[in-house]
């Protein structure tokens, strides 16, 4: 009996503690809204953070909590937005798909080099060395940081410049975060034309460094019928929200810095 007494005591304590834990789990249980789980199930699961939340779980909680819109997942697009709206019993607002655009046309044939780079194949590392090997310190470094950041295989580097495959882009924004030059932007997928240059330098300097850069002649802004092109210093910029894809700008651009980006991406794909 003396040998069994410790076993009885330990067993009794185990039962007491077990009952206590069971009671505590019920008292302090965090209730998970069924709608949160249902919204989470329809999300693509990329956890890319493009919605502005920490991941798909955070977005699902935000939708149910009222802090996130039903169409707030750019990766899921209109289809996922419609499913979420159905779960929440609301109408999904129209969600125009967006794509990333690399605003640089400085290929090996267009842009000269300052030096031959030999080091880590990393855009940030190369850019920290006198602004990078390209003669234009504002252009694409071309070492693939954005390619590696994209989980959807939507970016390739051709002739020293990164390009986005529109059909694969989910507008997650990871490429924008990875680019040390900040030359990648997000625009509506329906917008076809873009000034692929980010250099604020004057025309003579731009032309010396890159034959396809914007020289600030303002011809494009003068022919635009809807005033969608503004001059930001010596650099022309097309407002994608105003642009009607008429193509008048590309006809007068003397350097070819304006590209019909949609068609170009189709050729890559």
Wavefront OBJ file of the C-alpha trace (Angstrom):
o trace
v 0.000 0.000 0.000
v 2.869 2.355 0.790
v 4.264 1.748 -2.692
v 0.904 2.485 -4.364
v 0.164 5.680 -2.423
v 2.518 7.941 -4.500
v 0.983 6.557 -7.679
v -2.520 7.360 -6.407
v -1.447 10.877 -5.463
v 0.197 11.570 -8.826
v -2.751 10.080 -10.664
v -5.180 12.167 -8.636
v -3.213 15.325 -9.269
v -3.160 14.492 -12.997
v -6.939 14.189 -13.033
v -7.366 17.476 -11.134
v -4.953 19.349 -13.405
v -6.539 17.799 -16.497
v -9.994 18.921 -15.433
v -8.595 22.363 -14.635
v -7.011 22.705 -18.074
v -10.205 21.510 -19.762
v -12.204 24.113 -17.839
v -9.678 26.848 -18.631
v -9.728 25.990 -22.350
v -13.475 26.491 -22.383
v -13.378 29.722 -20.393
v -10.557 31.300 -22.390
v -11.461 29.823 -25.772
v -11.039 32.294 -28.633
v -14.117 32.068 -30.781
v -13.297 31.940 -34.523
v -16.022 33.351 -36.705
v -17.193 30.771 -39.225
v -17.108 33.450 -41.917
v -13.385 33.982 -41.324
v -12.729 30.323 -42.072
v -14.966 30.393 -45.140
v -13.233 33.504 -46.526
v -9.842 31.974 -45.816
v -10.776 28.870 -47.797
v -11.473 30.814 -51.011
v -8.276 32.877 -50.862
v -5.381 31.771 -53.112
v -3.046 31.250 -50.150
v -0.129 33.211 -51.596
v 0.401 35.126 -48.310
v 2.040 37.809 -50.430
v 0.839 40.782 -48.391
v -0.389 42.677 -51.468
v -3.711 43.214 -49.674
v -1.910 45.257 -47.019
v -2.294 42.583 -44.347
v 0.270 40.190 -42.918
v -1.140 37.320 -44.971
v -4.314 35.538 -46.020
v -5.366 34.896 -42.414
v -5.080 38.580 -41.578
v -6.996 39.529 -44.706
v -9.820 37.076 -43.925
v -10.145 38.511 -40.432
v -10.099 42.037 -41.857
v -12.884 41.263 -44.318
v -15.136 39.854 -41.620
v -14.151 42.622 -39.211
v -14.982 45.289 -41.778
v -11.478 46.715 -42.218
v -10.786 45.071 -45.591
v -12.873 45.238 -48.758
v -14.202 42.102 -50.429
v -12.161 42.936 -53.523
v -8.972 43.612 -51.585
v -7.073 40.528 -52.777
v -5.327 41.446 -56.056
v -3.998 37.918 -56.536
v -7.470 36.371 -56.390
v -8.951 39.048 -58.633
v -12.609 39.430 -59.501
v -13.430 35.741 -59.094
v -12.280 35.573 -55.475
v -13.875 38.971 -54.792
v -17.226 37.621 -55.982
v -16.908 34.552 -53.730
v -16.040 36.669 -50.705
v -18.912 39.035 -51.440
v -21.269 36.071 -51.568
v -20.042 34.851 -48.176
v -20.404 38.296 -46.657
v -23.733 38.981 -48.329
v -22.564 42.148 -50.078
v -21.935 43.252 -53.639
v -18.363 43.086 -54.865
v -17.154 46.380 -56.220
v -15.593 46.211 -59.645
v -11.936 45.276 -59.389
v -9.798 46.316 -62.309
v -6.812 44.038 -62.516
v -3.405 45.637 -62.280
v 0.011 44.572 -63.466
v 3.563 45.574 -62.706
v 5.465 47.571 -65.294
v 9.227 48.071 -65.504
v 9.745 51.688 -66.534
v 13.093 51.269 -68.248
v 14.079 50.584 -71.832
v 17.836 50.651 -71.299
v 18.854 47.396 -72.953
v 22.457 46.521 -73.753
v 22.003 48.008 -77.242
v 20.348 51.201 -75.994
v 22.325 52.058 -72.877
v 26.099 52.270 -72.504
v 28.056 50.992 -69.504
v 30.297 52.785 -67.050
v 32.311 49.715 -66.154
v 32.349 45.927 -66.289
v 30.728 44.612 -63.143
v 32.138 41.468 -61.558
v 30.550 40.602 -58.259
v 27.433 39.259 -56.572
v 24.540 38.848 -59.002
v 22.330 41.137 -56.975
v 20.769 44.424 -58.064
v 21.196 46.082 -54.686
v 24.849 45.088 -54.399
v 25.600 46.316 -57.917
v 23.619 49.543 -57.452
v 25.656 50.365 -54.347
v 28.778 50.457 -56.516
v 28.679 53.913 -58.153
v 24.991 53.474 -58.942
v 25.542 50.287 -60.919
v 27.343 49.439 -64.167
v 24.786 51.129 -66.433
v 25.625 54.620 -67.673
v 22.148 55.661 -66.571
v 22.083 55.546 -62.791
v 18.263 55.525 -62.811
v 17.795 52.456 -65.015
v 17.325 48.744 -64.487
v 20.368 46.963 -63.078
v 19.182 43.727 -64.686
v 20.491 41.194 -62.183
v 17.150 39.660 -61.358
v 16.174 40.679 -57.826
v 12.621 41.098 -59.084
v 12.755 37.749 -60.884
v 13.714 35.979 -57.681
v 11.117 37.893 -55.661
v 8.250 36.929 -57.975
v 6.619 33.689 -56.865
v 4.598 33.433 -60.058
v 7.340 33.451 -62.698
v 5.971 36.670 -64.173
v 9.296 38.476 -64.688
v 12.170 37.791 -67.053
v 15.372 39.694 -67.784
v 16.006 40.254 -71.482
v 19.058 42.069 -72.842
v 19.800 43.516 -69.406
v 16.316 44.810 -68.600
v 13.564 43.194 -66.542
v 10.183 42.755 -68.216
v 6.836 41.616 -66.851
v 4.774 38.861 -68.465
v 1.345 40.392 -68.103
v -0.625 37.132 -68.257
v 1.261 35.800 -65.226
v 1.402 38.937 -63.071
v -0.833 38.824 -59.990
v -0.020 42.375 -58.831
v 1.383 41.114 -55.530
v 3.942 43.943 -55.479
v 6.931 41.856 -54.382
v 8.940 43.003 -57.399
v 8.366 46.646 -56.468
v 9.761 46.027 -52.998
v 12.817 44.196 -54.354
v 13.901 46.828 -56.891
v 16.631 49.140 -55.525
v 16.022 51.644 -58.331
v 12.260 51.851 -57.715
v 11.493 51.715 -61.426
v 8.693 49.144 -61.178
v 5.181 50.486 -60.795
v 1.646 49.087 -60.750
v -0.811 50.188 -63.440
v -4.199 48.995 -64.731
v -3.771 46.013 -67.042
v -5.861 47.780 -69.677
v -3.299 50.568 -69.988
v -1.130 49.800 -73.012
v 1.279 52.721 -73.266
v 4.082 53.730 -70.940
v 7.085 56.042 -70.949
v 9.753 53.518 -70.081
v 12.230 55.914 -68.589
v 12.735 57.218 -65.066
v 15.665 59.567 -65.603
v 15.066 63.157 -64.440
v 18.206 64.339 -66.266
v 18.068 66.835 -69.096
v 17.772 65.599 -72.644
v 21.415 65.939 -73.660
v 22.563 63.896 -70.658
v 19.885 61.258 -71.189
v 20.735 60.871 -74.886
v 24.424 60.516 -74.046
v 23.689 57.639 -71.635
v 20.739 55.948 -73.325
v 19.419 56.309 -76.862
v 15.941 55.114 -75.781
v 15.471 57.502 -72.853
v 13.013 60.373 -72.552
v 14.688 63.647 -73.572
v 11.860 65.900 -72.355
v 10.857 67.241 -75.781
v 7.179 67.282 -74.671
v 5.933 66.276 -78.125
v 3.875 63.469 -76.609
v 2.108 65.772 -74.165
v 1.211 68.177 -76.961
v -0.485 65.561 -79.159
v -2.356 63.710 -76.393
v -6.081 64.371 -77.014
v -7.066 63.774 -73.381
v -4.146 65.532 -71.685
v -2.998 62.258 -70.103
v 0.709 63.089 -70.407
v 2.359 65.536 -68.052
v 5.929 66.743 -67.913
v 7.591 66.138 -64.568
v 10.612 68.311 -65.072
v 12.351 66.849 -68.124
v 10.491 63.533 -67.900
v 7.162 62.713 -69.535
v 4.686 60.633 -67.548
v 1.490 58.996 -68.758
v -1.427 58.936 -66.331
v -2.812 55.389 -66.744
v -6.181 56.458 -65.355
v -6.624 59.082 -68.066
v -4.924 57.405 -71.019
v -7.324 56.088 -73.682
v -4.695 54.012 -75.547
v -5.001 56.085 -78.717
v -1.301 55.713 -79.537
v -0.745 59.287 -80.725
v 2.153 59.720 -78.301
v 4.140 56.804 -79.648
v 3.947 58.226 -83.168
v 5.808 61.412 -82.246
v 8.322 60.113 -79.692
v 11.777 60.675 -81.281
v 13.668 58.216 -79.084
v 11.213 55.338 -78.760
v 11.003 55.737 -74.992
v 7.222 55.264 -75.222
v 6.326 51.634 -75.743
v 3.094 49.804 -76.339
v 3.791 47.647 -73.329
v 0.858 45.253 -73.708
v 1.932 44.048 -77.136
v 5.528 43.694 -75.989
v 4.511 41.456 -73.109
v 2.454 39.291 -75.426
v 5.568 38.590 -77.495
v 7.448 37.498 -74.362
v 4.679 35.153 -73.340
l 1 2 3 4 5 6 7 8 9 10 11 12 13 14 15 16 17 18 19 20 21 22 23 24 25 26 27 28 29 30 31 32 33 34 35 36 37 38 39 40 41 42 43 44 45 46 47 48 49 50 51 52 53 54 55 56 57 58 59 60 61 62 63 64 65 66 67 68 69 70 71 72 73 74 75 76 77 78 79 80 81 82 83 84 85 86 87 88 89 90 91 92 93 94 95 96 97 98 99 100 101 102 103 104 105 106 107 108 109 110 111 112 113 114 115 116 117 118 119 120 121 122 123 124 125 126 127 128 129 130 131 132 133 134 135 136 137 138 139 140 141 142 143 144 145 146 147 148 149 150 151 152 153 154 155 156 157 158 159 160 161 162 163 164 165 166 167 168 169 170 171 172 173 174 175 176 177 178 179 180 181 182 183 184 185 186 187 188 189 190 191 192 193 194 195 196 197 198 199 200 201 202 203 204 205 206 207 208 209 210 211 212 213 214 215 216 217 218 219 220 221 222 223 224 225 226 227 228 229 230 231 232 233 234 235 236 237 238 239 240 241 242 243 244 245 246 247 248 249 250 251 252 253 254 255 256 257 258 259 260 261 262 263 264 265 266 267 268 269
